[in-house]
Amino acid sequence: MTSLYCKFCNLELKAKYSKKFCNSSCAAKYNNCRRSPRTTESKLKTSVTMKKIINTGKFNPQPPKHESIYCGPHTKITYKQCTHCKKMFWQKRWIVTCSKECRYQRSAFNNVKKQHIKFYNRFEQQTVTLHSNWEVIVAEWLDDNNVEWTRPMKSLVWHDGIKDRRYTLDFFIVKNNLFVDVKNPLKVKQDSLKLSILKKKYNLLVGNIDECKQGILAALP
C-alpha cells in the first residue's frame, strides 16, 4: 500500500480515510497560502457591512457581560476604551484607538518628548494639556487679553511630494480662524519647507512668543 503524505507539513498520514492533510490546521494553512489577497472592493464591502451592523444597534453600547465576541466565523472583536479620547468602541484586539484622528493625536502625543502641563481654558471651561512653557505664556496672554482660543482637535494635512502627513498645532484663535504654533527660530528654519506648504493652504501663524502675540493682535478684527 502506497503511503500518503500531508500536502502542507509532509508528514505521513496515519488515518486511512485522510488523503490530503494530517489535520484541519494543516488544511487551513495550505488553503490560506493559496488564496489571493483581498481586493479593495472586498475590504470596502466588509467595512460597509460592519458599520450597518453597529448602526442597527446589534451591539449593546453598554459594557457587555463578555469583553469580546466573534463577528463572523473567525474575526474576534473586543469592546474596549480608546486610549486617546476614552470612548468605548468595538474593534479587533490589536487596535487601541476608535478612529484615525485619535490614532494620529495619540501618536503625536507619544512621539514628541515634550512637557505635559495642565492648563485650565476658561473659554472651553475644561483643562487642556500644553507641551511647553512658551505655550503656557501665550495661553496666559490670550486669557489676559480676552482672546478666545482652543486646542485644535484636528491636525493639518500637508503633502511632502510622496504622501500625506499631519501637523499638530498649539492654538486655534476662534475669532479669525487662525492657527498658531509657538516655535523657536531654529525649529522654524528646520521646518521651513513644511511651513511654506502649510501656509499656502491654511491661515497659519508660526513664530516665537513675541511674534505670535504681534501676529494675533494684527489678525484680530
C-alpha positions in Angstrom: 0.0 0.0 0.0 1.4 3.4 -1.0 2.0 5.8 1.8 0.3 9.2 1.7 1.8 12.4 3.0 0.2 15.7 4.2 0.3 18.3 1.5 1.3 21.0 4.0 3.7 19.5 6.5 4.7 16.4 4.5 4.1 14.1 7.5 2.9 10.6 6.7 -0.9 10.2 7.0 -1.9 7.7 9.6 -5.6 7.7 9.2 -6.8 5.6 6.3 -9.7 7.9 5.4 -7.4 11.0 5.2 -5.9 11.6 1.7 -4.5 15.1 1.8 -3.8 16.6 5.2 -2.9 15.2 8.7 -5.3 17.6 10.5 -7.6 20.5 10.0 -4.9 23.1 10.9 -2.7 21.9 8.0 -5.7 22.0 5.6 -6.5 25.6 6.6 -2.9 26.8 6.4 -2.4 25.2 3.0 -5.6 26.7 1.6 -4.9 30.1 3.1 -1.5 30.2 1.4 -3.0 29.6 -2.0 -5.7 32.3 -1.6 -5.1 35.6 -3.4 -5.0 38.8 -1.3 -8.3 40.5 -0.6 -9.3 43.2 -3.0 -10.0 46.8 -2.1 -13.7 46.2 -3.1 -13.9 43.3 -0.8 -12.5 45.2 2.2 -14.9 48.1 1.4 -17.9 45.7 1.5 -16.8 44.4 4.8 -16.4 47.9 6.2 -19.9 48.9 5.0 -21.4 45.8 6.5 -19.7 46.3 9.8 -21.0 49.9 10.0 -24.5 48.8 9.2 -24.4 46.2 12.0 -23.1 48.7 14.5 -25.7 51.4 13.5 -28.6 49.0 13.8 -27.8 48.6 17.5 -26.9 45.0 17.3 -24.0 45.7 19.6 -25.0 46.9 23.0 -23.3 50.3 23.7 -23.1 49.4 27.4 -20.2 47.3 28.6 -21.2 43.7 27.7 -21.1 40.7 30.0 -18.3 39.3 27.9 -15.4 41.6 26.9 -15.1 40.0 23.4 -17.4 38.3 20.8 -17.0 36.8 17.4 -18.3 38.8 14.4 -18.3 36.2 11.6 -16.7 32.8 11.9 -13.1 33.9 12.6 -12.9 37.6 13.4 -12.8 38.3 17.1 -13.7 41.8 18.2 -13.3 43.4 21.6 -15.2 46.1 23.5 -12.6 48.5 24.7 -11.8 52.0 25.7 -10.0 54.3 23.2 -6.6 55.2 24.6 -6.9 58.8 23.4 -10.5 60.1 23.8 -11.6 57.3 26.3 -14.7 56.5 24.2 -15.9 52.8 24.3 -15.9 51.1 21.0 -15.8 47.6 19.3 -12.7 46.7 17.3 -10.1 44.0 16.7 -8.0 43.2 19.7 -4.8 44.9 18.5 -6.4 48.3 17.6 -6.4 50.7 20.6 -8.0 53.9 19.2 -11.5 54.4 18.0 -10.7 56.5 14.9 -7.8 57.6 12.6 -7.9 61.0 14.2 -7.4 59.6 17.7 -4.6 57.4 16.4 -2.8 60.5 14.9 -3.3 62.5 18.0 -2.1 59.7 20.3 1.0 59.2 18.1 1.8 62.9 18.1 1.4 63.0 21.9 3.7 60.0 22.5 6.4 60.5 19.9 7.3 64.1 20.8 9.3 64.4 24.0 7.6 67.5 25.5 6.3 68.6 28.8 2.7 67.8 29.7 1.4 70.9 31.6 -2.2 71.0 32.7 -3.9 74.4 32.0 -7.5 75.5 32.5 -9.0 77.0 29.4 -11.8 79.3 30.7 -13.3 79.7 27.3 -13.9 75.9 26.9 -14.3 75.5 30.7 -12.0 72.5 30.7 -8.4 71.6 31.5 -6.2 71.1 28.4 -2.6 69.9 28.1 0.1 72.3 27.0 3.5 71.0 25.9 6.0 73.8 26.8 6.5 76.8 29.0 6.2 79.0 25.9 2.7 77.7 25.3 1.8 78.5 28.9 3.0 82.1 28.4 1.0 82.5 25.2 -2.1 80.9 26.8 -2.0 83.3 29.8 -1.5 86.2 27.5 -4.6 85.2 25.4 -6.6 85.0 28.6 -5.4 88.4 29.9 -6.4 89.9 26.5 -9.7 88.1 26.4 -8.9 86.4 23.1 -10.9 83.2 22.8 -8.8 80.1 21.9 -8.9 76.4 21.8 -6.5 73.5 21.3 -7.0 72.3 17.7 -8.9 69.0 17.7 -7.6 68.0 14.2 -4.2 68.0 12.7 -3.5 69.9 9.5 -2.8 67.8 6.5 0.1 68.5 4.0 1.7 66.6 1.2 5.5 66.3 1.1 5.5 65.0 -2.6 5.4 61.4 -1.5 2.5 61.0 0.9 0.1 63.0 3.1 1.5 64.0 6.5 -0.1 65.7 9.6 0.9 68.7 11.6 -0.4 69.3 15.1 -0.8 73.0 16.2 -0.7 74.7 19.6 -3.7 77.1 19.4 -6.7 78.0 17.3 -7.9 81.6 17.6 -11.7 81.4 17.2 -12.5 85.0 16.1 -10.5 84.8 12.9 -9.9 81.1 12.3 -6.2 81.4 12.9 -3.9 78.5 13.7 -1.0 79.4 15.9 2.2 77.4 16.6 4.7 78.7 19.1 8.1 77.6 17.9 11.7 78.6 18.4 13.6 80.2 15.4 15.9 77.1 14.9 12.9 74.8 14.6 11.2 77.3 12.2 14.2 77.2 10.0 14.4 73.4 10.1 10.7 73.1 9.1 10.7 75.9 6.5 9.6 73.7 3.6 6.7 72.1 5.6 5.6 75.5 6.9 5.7 77.2 3.5 3.4 74.4 2.1 1.0 74.7 5.1 0.8 78.5 5.0 -0.4 78.3 1.4 -3.3 76.0 2.4 -4.2 77.3 5.9 -4.4 80.5 7.9 -1.3 79.8 9.9 0.9 81.8 12.2 4.3 80.4 13.4 6.9 82.1 15.5 8.4 82.8 18.9 6.4 84.3 21.8 6.6 87.9 20.7 5.9 87.1 17.0 2.9 85.1 17.9 1.5 87.9 20.2 2.0 90.6 17.5 0.6 88.3 14.7 -2.5 87.5 16.7 -3.2 91.2 17.6 -2.7 92.2 13.9 -5.1 89.5 12.7 -7.9 90.4 15.2 -10.8 92.4 13.7 
